[in-house]
């Protein structure tokens, strides 16, 4: 995983991310609902990794009123987008969540749409286990194997998404699985170029420095429209996965 390139692409997309990331907002709303339904309250100390521009952070703060909310993102530039949140209860730690020292005695560790960028989530789950309180919770959303399947099918490139079954296996036996679910969300665009602009404006093109020639771009658009077009529009699939797990002793 080229994390320096991921940081570069997300940094460039900060000004357009919040407006463009409609699916991520839907996922954050669902994650907030699931935490409210399945996580024992009150949650005193929450650590959110991969907070981005703070869509989910604001929902957490508004609904659960934690005593302490510690936000984290690998892209330090997002801190300016979170400025309205900071007070004695809310703070920010910049850095790669897979490498930084995690805050301790968390009652909830949570995240939306970030775990897919991790090299070794199974190792991270164990680190979370050590930093949670007794019967603390780990609650996250990530993306499954059908995510952006259109791009993967046409280009052969993209993230290697982990299936729900693998994530659950990685969590056992250190956690008790409280809830899991999956969704398929299809976005509609007027053209394949609009799909590419959408991805650029959300920063999720951060996997390679691939640059296309005009001929390659034209071919991609033609194949996209032919394969995934319907009534002069094209689709892009998102495949969110939600997992809530409670720490075992």
N, C-alpha and C positions, 0 to 999 in steps of 0.2 A: 504494500500500500504506500503510495507516494504522498505522504501526509503534508510535505511542504507545498506540493502543488494543490492539494485540497485547500490548505489555508489561503493560498494565493487566489484561487478561484472564488472562495467564499468571501474573502475581503473585498474583491471587486464587485460582488453582487450585493453588498450590504444595503446600498441605497434602493435596490429594487426588490429585495427578498420579501419584505413584509407584504408588499402589494401583490406579488406574484404567487406566493406560497399558499394558495388556497387549500390544497390537499393537506399540507402540514397543519393548517389551522383546524381542519376537520379532525385530523388525527389527535391534535392536542385537546380538543373538546371531548373527544371520546375517551382519551386517556384520563382526563380529569374526572369524568363521570365514573369510570371503572375504579379509580382510586377511591372515590367517595363511597362506592358500593362495596368494595372488597377489602379495604385496608382499615384496620381498627384505628379509631381516633381517640384522643387527639394526637396529631403528629407534631412533636416538639421541635425536632431538628431535621430539616430536609436538605439533602445534597442533590442538586440537579446537575448532571454532566451533559455536555453538549447543548448548552442552553440557547445558542444562536442569538437571535435578536429579542428573545424573551416572550414569545407568544404563550408558550406553556408556563413559563415562570409567572407571568401575570395571573394566569388562571389559578395556579397553585396558591399564590399569595392571597388572592381574593377569596377563594373558597375555603381554604384550610387554616389561614391565619397562624402559621407556625411561629414558634418563639424565635427560631433562627432558620433562615434560608440562605444556603451557600450555593452560588451559581458558578458554573465552570464552563469554559469553552477553549478549544485549542487555538481559536482565532482571537487574539487579544483585542483586536480592533472592535469586536462586538460590544466592548464595555461602554462605549459612548452611546449605544442603542439602549442600554439598560440604566442610564443615569437617573431616570425618574423613579427607579425602584429602590435605590440605595438609601439606607438609614442604619440605625443601630442593629436592626434585625437582619438586614439583607446585605450580603457582601459578594465579592467576585474573586475567583482564582483563575488566572490564565494558565493554559498548559494542556498537554495531552493527558487525558484522564487515565490512559493506560500506563503512564509513567510518573505522574505527580504523586506526592504523598496525599492519600485521601484523608479528609476530615474523619475524626473518630466519634463514636457514640451517636451515630445517625439513627434516627428512628425510621427514616424512609430515604432510600436512594432511588432516584427516578430519572427518566429521560424520555424524550420524544424524538424519533427520527434521527438518531445519532449512532446507534450501536453497529450499523452496517459498515461504518468506516473503521471499525476496530480490527486489528490484526489477530488478536487472540481473546475473544470474549470469554472463553472458558476460564482463562487465567484471571480476567477482570472480575468475574463472578466470585471467585475465591477471595480476591482482595476486598470486594464489597462485603462478603461474609464476615471478614475480620473487623470491618469498620462499622458494622451495624450493632445496635443494642440487641439484647436478648429478644427474640421474636420480632425483630425489626423486619422491614419489608423492602424488597427490590421490585420496582415496577417500571417497565419500559415498553416502548414500541420500537419496532425496527421494520425492515421490509423483507418479504419472502421471495421465493424463486421466480414468481411471475412479474416481479416489479420491472417496469420499463421493458417488457418482453419484446416490444416492437423494435426498439433500438438494438437490442441484443441480437434479434433474428436477422436484421438487415446488415449490421456491421460486424457481428461476432465479438463485440467488445462491450464491457460493462463490469460492474461488480459481481463477485460470486456471492450471491445471497444464500443465507443459511435457512433451511426449512425449520418450521416450528418444532418438529420432532427432535432435531439436532440440538436446538436451544434448550429444550426441556431436559434432554439427556445430559447436557453440560451443567445444568442446575442441580440435578440429582447426584448424590443424596444429601447435599448440603442445605437444600431448601425444600419446603413443601409447596407444590404448585397450587395456588389458590384459584387462579383463573387464566384461561387463554382464549383467544379468538383471532380470527383472520377476516380481512375484508378484501374485496376487489373494487377499486374506484377507477372509473374510466373518465378521463377528461377529453373534451372535444375541441379541436382546433380547426381553423379555416384552411390551413395548409401545413405541409411538413416543415416549412421554414418557421412557422409560428411555434411548432414543437421545439425546434432548436433554440429559438429565442427564449422560450419559456425555461428551458433547461439552463441556459446561460444566465438568465435573470435570477434564478434560484441558486446558482453556484454549484449545481450537481454535475457539472462537466469536468470535475477535477480529477480525472483518472489518468489522462495522458495529454501530451502536447500535440496531439494529432491536428494537422492542418490539411484541409481538403483543397484540391484543385477545383476550378469551376466545373470541370467535367465530372469529377467525383461527386460534387454537391448536387449537380443536376441529376445524376444517376440515382443518388440516394432519394431525392425528392420524388422522382418518377416511380421508383420501386415502393416507396412508402405509400404513395397515393394508390398505386395499383393493388398493394397487398392489404392495406388497412383503411382505404378510403371508402366513404359511404355518403352518397348524396352531397358531394363536393366538400366534405369534411373528413378529417382523420382523427384517430383516437390515440391516446397514450394511457397505458395501464399502470396504476399504482397498486401495490399489494402489501398493505400494512398488517403487521402482526403485533398483538398485544399480549404481554405476559406479566402476571403479578405472582410473586413468590414470597413466602415467609421463611425467614431464617430458622434452621434447625439448630439445636444446641450442639 
